[in-house]
């Protein structure tokens, strides 16, 4: 599965993990994101003041880890 498919398809299951990973996100932020990668990246840029490239890399690493767990691979 690609990362965008994971984010959209597993959104309800990932919300808690996303809040743990990025503690500055509010419940409202999570509801706004609703599984959309670009929305997640945009909100994380606002909350953390990092570049889009940095945030994209963090999100990709997070989703790669989730994908590995879904496939039963060690993280």
Residue pairs with C-beta under 8 A, 6 or more apart in sequence:
1 9
1 67
1 70
3 37
3 59
3 60
3 63
3 64
3 67
4 37
6 14
6 63
6 66
6 67
6 70
7 14
7 35
7 36
7 37
7 40
7 63
8 35
8 36
9 35
10 66
10 70
11 34
11 35
14 66
15 30
17 62
17 66
18 25
18 30
18 33
18 40
18 62
19 25
19 30
21 62
22 44
22 47
22 48
24 47
24 48
25 43
25 44
25 47
29 43
29 47
32 39
32 43
33 39
33 40
33 43
37 59
40 59
41 52
41 55
41 56
41 59
44 50
44 55
44 58
44 59
45 51
45 52
45 55
48 55
50 58
65 75
68 74
68 75
69 75
